[in-house]
Structures are given as structure tokens and as C-alpha cells.
Amino acid sequence: MSETALENHDKVLEQAADWQRAGDGVALATVVETWGSAPRPVGSQLAVRADGAFIGSVSGGCIEGAVVVEAQDIIESGTPKLLEFGVSNSRAWEVGLACGGKIRVFVERLG
């Protein structure tokens, strides 16, 4: 991981910890696998607060919005989920996977 990527990773985790200390429900989404072209590498993270505020990135486009919604559900239920996103090349630009790539994102509630 590059120095910039490590700094961003640290900021995501620091913000998640701050939200938790403030009593907010928090979920952490982590890219655990990629195939083909993917906007973010394995290990990229997104922290989501119960009200939908977030920091970090796991993909972009519609996928990030879908991850935030799933994270809010996971904060409520406490049940972690492995999400998989992938599209054909014909729809790739529309959802944010520019070359038809696929990603798996693990989302879990913190605390």
C-alpha cells in the first residue's frame, strides 16, 4: 500500500473510532477481492455512520451508494454481509466499474 493509501486508510479508521466514541452506530466496508478492472484495490475501506454519513471509498458510482445503504442495514441488524458487484462491459460505465470489473466487499458493524 502506498503512503497516501495508508494515510487515507488511517483517516477512515480514525473517523470510525470517533463516531463510535460519540455513541453512533458504525459499519466498516472493506474490499476483499477484485477481478478485472476495479476502481479501488483490495483493502480499501469505507466507514459508514448510521445516518448515512461516510468516509473513504470502496468503488465509486452506484456501488458506493449501495454499500452505504447495506451498511446502514447492517448497523441495525448486526449481521455482517459479503456483497458482490459485477457487470457486463455494456453496463460498466453506468455503475462505476469502467471495464466490467467485479468486486467483493465485506461489511460489518463495529462495536
DAGI-V920333 format. One record per residue. N is the residue number from 0. RES is the residue in three letters. PSI is psi in degrees with one decimal (999 if undefined). OMEGA is omega in radians with two decimals (NA if undefined). BURIAL is I if it has 24 or more other ideal C-beta (glycine too) atoms within 12 Angstrom, else O. Layout:
# DAGI-V920333
n->N res->RES psi->PSI omega->OMEGA burial->BURIAL
n->N res->RES psi->PSI omega->OMEGA burial->BURIAL
This chain:
# DAGI-V920333
n->0 res->MET psi->135.9 omega->3.13 burial->O
n->1 res->SER psi->164.8 omega->3.14 burial->O
n->2 res->GLU psi->-41.8 omega->3.12 burial->O
n->3 res->THR psi->-42.5 omega->3.12 burial->O
n->4 res->ALA psi->-40.1 omega->3.10 burial->O
n->5 res->LEU psi->-40.3 omega->3.11 burial->O
n->6 res->GLU psi->-45.1 omega->3.12 burial->O
n->7 res->ASN psi->-41.6 omega->3.10 burial->I
n->8 res->HIS psi->-46.3 omega->3.13 burial->I
n->9 res->ASP psi->-40.3 omega->3.14 burial->O
n->10 res->LYS psi->-40.3 omega->3.13 burial->O
n->11 res->VAL psi->-47.7 omega->-3.12 burial->I
n->12 res->LEU psi->-37.6 omega->3.10 burial->I
n->13 res->GLU psi->-44.4 omega->3.14 burial->O
n->14 res->GLN psi->-41.7 omega->3.11 burial->I
n->15 res->ALA psi->-43.3 omega->3.13 burial->I
n->16 res->ALA psi->-39.6 omega->3.10 burial->O
n->17 res->ASP psi->-44.3 omega->3.12 burial->O
n->18 res->TRP psi->-42.3 omega->3.13 burial->I
n->19 res->GLN psi->-46.0 omega->3.13 burial->O
n->20 res->ARG psi->-30.5 omega->3.13 burial->O
n->21 res->ALA psi->-2.7 omega->3.11 burial->O
n->22 res->GLY psi->8.5 omega->3.14 burial->O
n->23 res->ASP psi->148.7 omega->2.98 burial->I
n->24 res->GLY psi->137.5 omega->-3.07 burial->I
n->25 res->VAL psi->141.2 omega->3.00 burial->I
n->26 res->ALA psi->151.3 omega->3.11 burial->I
n->27 res->LEU psi->125.7 omega->3.09 burial->I
n->28 res->ALA psi->132.9 omega->-3.10 burial->I
n->29 res->THR psi->129.5 omega->3.04 burial->I
n->30 res->VAL psi->119.9 omega->-3.10 burial->I
n->31 res->VAL psi->-15.4 omega->3.14 burial->I
n->32 res->GLU psi->143.3 omega->3.06 burial->I
n->33 res->THR psi->153.1 omega->3.03 burial->I
n->34 res->TRP psi->141.5 omega->3.11 burial->O
n->35 res->GLY psi->-145.4 omega->-3.13 burial->O
n->36 res->SER psi->125.3 omega->3.08 burial->O
n->37 res->ALA psi->138.0 omega->-3.07 burial->I
n->38 res->PRO psi->-28.4 omega->-3.11 burial->I
n->39 res->ARG psi->144.1 omega->-3.13 burial->I
n->40 res->PRO psi->166.0 omega->3.02 burial->O
n->41 res->VAL psi->137.6 omega->-3.13 burial->O
n->42 res->GLY psi->-15.2 omega->3.11 burial->I
n->43 res->SER psi->143.4 omega->-3.06 burial->I
n->44 res->GLN psi->155.8 omega->3.10 burial->I
n->45 res->LEU psi->123.4 omega->3.04 burial->I
n->46 res->ALA psi->136.9 omega->-3.09 burial->I
n->47 res->VAL psi->131.3 omega->3.05 burial->I
n->48 res->ARG psi->156.5 omega->-3.06 burial->I
n->49 res->ALA psi->-31.2 omega->-3.13 burial->I
n->50 res->ASP psi->2.6 omega->3.10 burial->O
n->51 res->GLY psi->-6.9 omega->3.05 burial->O
n->52 res->ALA psi->145.5 omega->3.14 burial->O
n->53 res->PHE psi->162.3 omega->3.07 burial->I
n->54 res->ILE psi->143.6 omega->-3.13 burial->I
n->55 res->GLY psi->-169.5 omega->-3.11 burial->I
n->56 res->SER psi->139.0 omega->3.04 burial->I
n->57 res->VAL psi->-12.8 omega->3.14 burial->I
n->58 res->SER psi->-67.9 omega->-3.03 burial->I
n->59 res->GLY psi->176.4 omega->3.10 burial->I
n->60 res->GLY psi->-150.2 omega->-3.10 burial->I
n->61 res->CYS psi->-26.6 omega->-3.10 burial->O
n->62 res->ILE psi->-44.5 omega->-3.13 burial->I
n->63 res->GLU psi->-42.2 omega->3.10 burial->I
n->64 res->GLY psi->-40.9 omega->3.12 burial->O
n->65 res->ALA psi->-37.9 omega->3.12 burial->I
n->66 res->VAL psi->-40.7 omega->3.12 burial->I
n->67 res->VAL psi->-45.0 omega->3.13 burial->I
n->68 res->VAL psi->-45.9 omega->3.11 burial->O
n->69 res->GLU psi->-40.9 omega->-3.14 burial->I
n->70 res->ALA psi->-40.0 omega->3.10 burial->I
n->71 res->GLN psi->-40.7 omega->3.08 burial->I
n->72 res->ASP psi->-39.4 omega->-3.12 burial->O
n->73 res->ILE psi->-34.5 omega->3.05 burial->I
n->74 res->ILE psi->-42.0 omega->3.13 burial->I
n->75 res->GLU psi->-48.9 omega->-3.00 burial->O
n->76 res->SER psi->-30.4 omega->-3.07 burial->O
n->77 res->GLY psi->0.6 omega->-3.11 burial->O
n->78 res->THR psi->114.9 omega->3.14 burial->O
n->79 res->PRO psi->159.9 omega->-3.11 burial->O
n->80 res->LYS psi->146.5 omega->2.99 burial->I
n->81 res->LEU psi->114.8 omega->-3.12 burial->O
n->82 res->LEU psi->141.8 omega->3.09 burial->I
n->83 res->GLU psi->130.7 omega->3.12 burial->I
n->84 res->PHE psi->134.7 omega->3.08 burial->I
n->85 res->GLY psi->146.8 omega->-3.11 burial->I
n->86 res->VAL psi->163.5 omega->3.03 burial->I
n->87 res->SER psi->159.3 omega->3.13 burial->O
n->88 res->ASN psi->-30.3 omega->-3.09 burial->O
n->89 res->SER psi->-25.2 omega->3.14 burial->O
n->90 res->ARG psi->4.1 omega->-2.98 burial->O
n->91 res->ALA psi->-47.4 omega->-3.11 burial->I
n->92 res->TRP psi->-38.0 omega->-3.08 burial->O
n->93 res->GLU psi->-38.2 omega->-3.09 burial->O
n->94 res->VAL psi->1.3 omega->3.04 burial->I
n->95 res->GLY psi->9.9 omega->3.05 burial->I
n->96 res->LEU psi->89.1 omega->-2.91 burial->I
n->97 res->ALA psi->-29.0 omega->-3.10 burial->O
n->98 res->CYS psi->30.2 omega->3.08 burial->O
n->99 res->GLY psi->20.1 omega->-3.13 burial->O
n->100 res->GLY psi->173.3 omega->3.10 burial->I
n->101 res->LYS psi->148.4 omega->3.05 burial->I
n->102 res->ILE psi->153.0 omega->2.97 burial->I
n->103 res->ARG psi->134.3 omega->-3.10 burial->I
n->104 res->VAL psi->123.6 omega->3.08 burial->I
n->105 res->PHE psi->128.2 omega->-3.11 burial->I
n->106 res->VAL psi->129.3 omega->3.14 burial->I
n->107 res->GLU psi->149.3 omega->3.06 burial->I
n->108 res->ARG psi->140.3 omega->3.08 burial->I
n->109 res->LEU psi->144.3 omega->3.05 burial->I
n->110 res->GLY psi->999 omega->NA burial->O
